[in-house]
Amino acid sequence: MYTKLHAVARQVGSIIVGKELHIRQALTCLLAGGHLLVEDVPGVGKTTLAHALAISLGLRFNRIQFTSDLLPADVNGISIYQREKNGFVFHPGPIFTQVLLADEINRATPKTQSGLLEAMEERQVSADGVTRPLPEPFFVIATQNPTHQIGTFPLPESQLDRFLMCLSLGYPDAAAERALLMGEDRRVLLKALQPAMAPAELAEAQLALKRIHAAPALIDYVQALAAASRQNGLFAEGMSPRAAIALLQAARAWAALEGRDHVLPEDVQAVLVPVCAHRLRPLKSAHGVALASRDLVLQLQESVPV
């Protein structure tokens, strides 16, 4: 079944050129049952990545453009009075889908951003005293622009923690950019894509992840990383238990994509930065300069023996 996921990766790679590692990380996040945050400047393919993944997996896809005037009801849905029924009827919002692209999520106000929390964590939406389950699988891919850009609201820590992984696509290298310049329009290529995997096969692969073995020594390694993040003085707060669980789950998914039925320390290291960098807020150094979270997470990895 994981062979189909490799086929999905190849197909998405034909659209997002030169980003094989990032596509693999996105599939790892999906396989682990988490949500993905993609942070980068506009125009590097964040939206195209989400759309290509949804088509290749045969999943229903909705896109919400987050703006400063967007309301929670615009995302989750609203009840409207219908005279012929003499009552209110709930109209589901665009969140009732399988792959939701929350585009430029940090351009919305914190009130609207918080409307996603229940959906992302519980896979349900509560409105008018009624709890409505979301479709399975439910995968949120949120994009955010750098926080120094005009009109952005930083995501609160509680919401960042709901994203299993955070990626930054970056600019393409010269060869990939040339292929983009000389190739067809990405929108035309997206329309030609066909599903490379059925939703039922994805659900089966997600369930099979529970059978990927993590030895006690591997659990010791994950615990050592979590303990070091809390004690080494690099971060304002260390890894939470939820972050440690996310790290292990992502490592299981990475091992599965590698074709193994057990987790190695290398699998943990492969997903450590995308799982933890957005969760760990760095302390300022002695010179008053804040180092990037990614660099500090790599320091954390080097400081903990396998």
C-alpha positions as CSV (number, residue, x, y, z in Angstrom):
1,M,0.0,0.0,0.0
2,Y,2.9,2.3,0.7
3,T,4.0,1.8,-3.0
4,K,0.9,3.8,-3.9
5,L,2.1,6.7,-1.7
6,H,5.4,6.7,-3.6
7,A,3.4,7.0,-6.8
8,V,1.5,9.9,-5.3
9,A,4.9,11.6,-4.4
10,R,6.1,11.1,-8.0
11,Q,3.0,12.6,-9.5
12,V,3.0,15.6,-7.1
13,G,6.7,16.0,-7.9
14,S,5.9,16.5,-11.6
15,I,4.0,19.6,-10.6
16,I,6.1,20.9,-7.7
17,V,9.6,20.6,-9.3
18,G,12.7,20.0,-7.2
19,K,10.9,19.6,-3.9
20,E,11.0,15.9,-3.4
21,L,11.9,16.1,0.3
22,H,9.1,18.5,1.1
23,I,6.6,16.4,-0.7
24,R,7.7,13.3,1.2
25,Q,7.4,15.3,4.5
26,A,3.9,16.4,3.5
27,L,2.9,12.7,2.9
28,T,4.5,11.7,6.2
29,C,2.3,14.3,7.9
30,L,-0.9,13.0,6.1
31,L,0.0,9.4,6.8
32,A,0.5,10.2,10.5
33,G,-3.0,11.7,10.7
34,G,-1.7,15.2,11.4
35,H,-2.1,18.7,9.8
36,L,0.5,20.6,7.9
37,L,1.6,24.3,8.1
38,V,3.6,25.6,5.1
39,E,5.3,28.9,5.8
40,D,7.0,30.9,3.1
41,V,6.8,34.0,0.9
42,P,3.9,34.1,-1.7
43,G,4.5,32.4,-5.1
44,V,6.7,29.4,-4.2
45,G,4.0,26.7,-4.7
46,K,2.3,26.3,-1.3
47,T,-1.2,26.4,-2.8
48,T,-0.3,24.2,-5.7
49,L,1.2,21.6,-3.4
50,A,-2.0,21.3,-1.5
51,H,-4.1,21.0,-4.6
52,A,-1.9,18.5,-6.2
53,L,-1.9,16.3,-3.1
54,A,-5.7,16.3,-2.9
55,I,-6.2,15.4,-6.6
56,S,-3.5,12.7,-6.5
57,L,-5.1,11.1,-3.4
58,G,-8.7,11.3,-4.8
59,L,-9.9,13.4,-1.9
60,R,-12.5,16.2,-1.8
61,F,-10.8,19.6,-1.7
62,N,-11.9,23.0,-0.5
63,R,-9.9,26.2,-0.3
64,I,-10.5,29.1,2.1
65,Q,-8.8,32.4,1.5
66,F,-8.2,33.8,5.0
67,T,-8.7,37.6,5.3
68,S,-9.0,40.0,8.1
69,D,-12.8,40.2,7.8
70,L,-13.3,36.4,7.7
71,L,-15.6,35.1,10.4
72,P,-15.7,31.7,12.1
73,A,-19.1,31.0,10.6
74,D,-17.6,31.5,7.1
75,V,-15.4,28.5,7.9
76,N,-17.6,26.2,9.9
77,G,-21.0,27.0,8.6
78,I,-24.1,28.8,9.7
79,S,-27.8,28.1,10.5
80,I,-30.3,30.0,8.3
81,Y,-34.0,30.3,9.0
82,Q,-36.1,28.7,6.4
83,R,-39.8,29.7,6.4
84,E,-41.1,26.6,4.6
85,K,-39.5,24.4,7.3
86,N,-40.4,26.8,10.1
87,G,-37.0,26.5,11.6
88,F,-33.2,27.0,11.2
89,V,-31.3,24.8,8.8
90,F,-27.6,24.3,9.2
91,H,-25.5,25.0,6.0
92,P,-22.1,23.4,6.3
93,G,-19.1,25.6,5.7
94,P,-16.1,24.8,3.5
95,I,-14.4,23.0,6.4
96,F,-16.7,20.0,5.7
97,T,-14.2,18.4,3.2
98,Q,-11.3,15.9,3.3
99,V,-8.4,18.3,2.3
100,L,-8.8,21.9,3.5
101,L,-6.4,24.5,2.2
102,A,-6.4,27.4,4.7
103,D,-4.6,29.9,2.5
104,E,-2.7,32.7,4.3
105,I,-4.2,31.6,7.6
106,N,-2.3,34.3,9.5
107,R,-4.1,37.1,7.6
108,A,-7.3,36.3,9.6
109,T,-7.9,37.5,13.1
110,P,-7.3,35.3,16.1
111,K,-11.0,34.8,16.6
112,T,-11.3,33.2,13.2
113,Q,-8.1,31.2,13.6
114,S,-9.4,29.7,16.8
115,G,-12.5,28.5,15.0
116,L,-10.3,25.8,13.4
117,L,-9.0,24.4,16.7
118,E,-11.9,22.0,17.5
119,A,-12.0,20.8,13.9
120,M,-8.2,20.1,13.8
121,E,-8.0,18.4,17.2
122,E,-11.4,16.6,17.5
123,R,-12.4,16.2,13.8
124,Q,-15.7,17.8,14.5
125,V,-17.6,21.1,14.4
126,S,-19.9,22.3,17.2
127,A,-22.6,24.8,16.2
128,D,-26.0,25.7,17.7
129,G,-25.5,23.0,20.4
130,V,-25.0,20.2,17.8
131,T,-21.7,18.4,17.2
132,R,-21.2,17.4,13.6
133,P,-18.3,15.0,12.6
134,L,-16.0,15.9,9.7
135,P,-15.3,13.6,6.8
136,E,-12.5,11.1,7.1
137,P,-9.7,11.6,6.4
138,F,-9.6,15.3,7.4
139,F,-6.3,17.0,6.5
140,V,-5.7,20.7,6.9
141,I,-2.9,22.3,4.9
142,A,-2.5,25.9,6.1
143,T,-0.2,28.4,4.5
144,Q,1.1,31.4,6.2
145,N,3.2,34.3,5.0
146,P,6.2,35.5,7.0
147,T,5.0,37.4,10.1
148,H,6.9,40.6,9.1
149,Q,4.7,41.1,6.1
150,I,1.9,43.6,6.3
151,G,-1.5,42.5,7.6
152,T,-0.5,39.3,9.4
153,F,-1.5,38.1,12.8
154,P,0.9,35.6,14.5
155,L,-0.6,32.2,15.2
156,P,-1.0,31.5,18.9
157,E,1.1,28.7,20.4
158,S,-2.0,26.6,21.1
159,Q,-2.9,26.6,17.4
160,L,0.7,26.0,16.2
161,D,0.7,23.0,18.4
162,R,-2.2,21.5,16.4
163,F,0.0,21.3,13.3
164,L,1.9,18.1,13.3
165,M,4.6,19.5,11.0
166,C,5.7,22.8,9.6
167,L,7.6,23.2,6.3
168,S,9.2,26.0,4.3
169,L,9.4,25.3,0.6
170,G,12.0,28.0,-0.2
171,Y,13.0,29.2,-3.6
172,P,13.7,26.5,-6.3
173,D,17.2,25.9,-7.5
174,A,18.3,27.0,-10.9
175,A,17.4,23.8,-12.7
176,A,13.9,23.5,-11.1
177,E,13.2,27.2,-11.8
178,R,14.2,26.8,-15.5
179,A,11.9,23.8,-15.8
180,L,9.1,25.9,-14.4
181,L,9.8,28.7,-16.8
182,M,10.0,26.5,-19.9
183,G,7.2,24.1,-18.9
184,E,3.4,24.3,-19.0
185,D,1.3,26.4,-16.7
186,R,0.9,24.6,-13.4
187,R,-2.8,25.2,-13.5
188,V,-3.1,23.3,-16.8
189,L,-1.0,20.4,-15.4
190,L,-3.2,20.2,-12.3
191,K,-6.3,19.8,-14.4
192,A,-4.7,16.8,-16.2
193,L,-3.9,15.0,-12.9
194,Q,-5.7,11.7,-12.0
195,P,-5.9,10.0,-8.6
196,A,-2.9,7.7,-8.0
197,M,-4.4,6.3,-4.8
198,A,-8.0,5.7,-3.5
199,P,-9.2,7.2,-0.2
200,A,-9.8,3.7,1.1
201,E,-6.2,2.8,0.5
202,L,-5.0,5.9,2.3
203,A,-7.3,5.0,5.3
204,E,-5.8,1.5,5.3
205,A,-2.3,2.8,5.3
206,Q,-3.0,5.1,8.2
207,L,-4.4,2.2,10.2
208,A,-1.4,0.0,9.4
209,L,0.8,2.7,10.9
210,K,0.0,1.3,14.4
211,R,1.9,-1.9,13.5
212,I,5.1,0.0,12.9
213,H,7.2,-1.1,15.9
214,A,9.0,1.3,18.2
215,A,11.4,-0.4,20.5
216,P,11.8,0.6,24.2
217,A,15.3,2.0,23.4
218,L,13.7,4.2,20.6
219,I,11.1,5.5,23.1
220,D,14.1,6.3,25.4
221,Y,15.6,8.4,22.7
222,V,12.4,10.3,22.1
223,Q,12.1,10.9,25.8
224,A,15.7,12.1,26.0
225,L,15.1,14.6,23.3
226,A,12.0,15.9,25.1
227,A,13.8,16.2,28.4
228,A,16.8,18.0,26.8
229,S,14.5,20.5,25.2
230,R,13.1,21.4,28.6
231,Q,16.5,21.6,30.4
232,N,19.1,22.9,28.0
233,G,18.1,26.6,28.2
234,L,17.7,27.0,24.5
235,F,13.9,27.3,24.5
236,A,11.4,29.3,26.4
237,E,9.4,26.1,26.9
238,G,10.4,22.6,26.1
239,M,8.6,19.9,24.1
240,S,5.1,19.1,25.5
241,P,3.9,15.5,25.8
242,R,1.8,16.1,22.7
243,A,4.9,17.2,20.8
244,A,6.7,14.0,21.9
245,I,3.7,11.9,20.7
246,A,3.7,13.8,17.4
247,L,7.4,13.2,17.0
248,L,7.0,9.4,17.5
249,Q,4.0,9.2,15.2
250,A,5.8,11.1,12.4
251,A,8.8,8.9,12.8
252,R,6.5,5.8,12.4
253,A,5.1,7.3,9.2
254,W,8.6,8.1,7.9
255,A,9.8,4.5,8.6
256,A,6.7,3.2,6.8
257,L,7.5,5.2,3.7
258,E,11.0,3.8,3.9
259,G,9.5,0.4,3.7
260,R,10.4,-0.7,7.2
261,D,8.1,-2.2,9.9
262,H,10.2,-0.6,12.8
263,V,11.4,2.8,13.7
264,L,15.1,3.8,13.7
265,P,16.7,6.8,15.4
266,E,17.4,8.1,11.9
267,D,13.6,8.3,11.3
268,V,13.2,10.4,14.4
269,Q,16.0,12.7,13.3
270,A,14.5,13.0,9.8
271,V,11.3,14.5,11.2
272,L,12.6,16.3,14.2
273,V,12.9,19.8,12.7
274,P,9.5,19.9,10.9
275,V,7.8,18.5,13.9
276,C,9.4,20.6,16.6
277,A,10.8,23.8,15.2
278,H,7.4,25.6,15.1
279,R,6.6,24.4,18.6
280,L,9.8,25.5,20.4
281,R,10.2,29.3,20.9
282,P,13.9,30.2,21.3
283,L,15.4,32.2,24.1
284,K,17.6,35.1,23.2
285,S,21.3,34.4,23.3
286,A,23.7,36.2,25.6
287,H,24.2,38.8,22.8
288,G,20.5,39.5,22.6
289,V,20.1,37.9,19.2
290,A,17.5,35.2,18.8
291,L,18.7,32.2,16.8
292,A,16.3,30.5,14.4
293,S,14.3,27.7,15.9
294,R,15.5,25.3,13.2
295,D,19.1,25.9,14.1
296,L,18.4,25.3,17.8
297,V,16.5,22.1,17.1
298,L,19.5,20.8,15.2
299,Q,21.7,21.8,18.2
300,L,19.3,19.8,20.4
301,Q,19.6,16.8,18.1
302,E,23.4,16.9,18.3
303,S,23.4,17.3,22.0
304,V,21.4,14.1,22.7
305,P,23.3,10.8,22.1
306,V,21.5,8.0,20.3
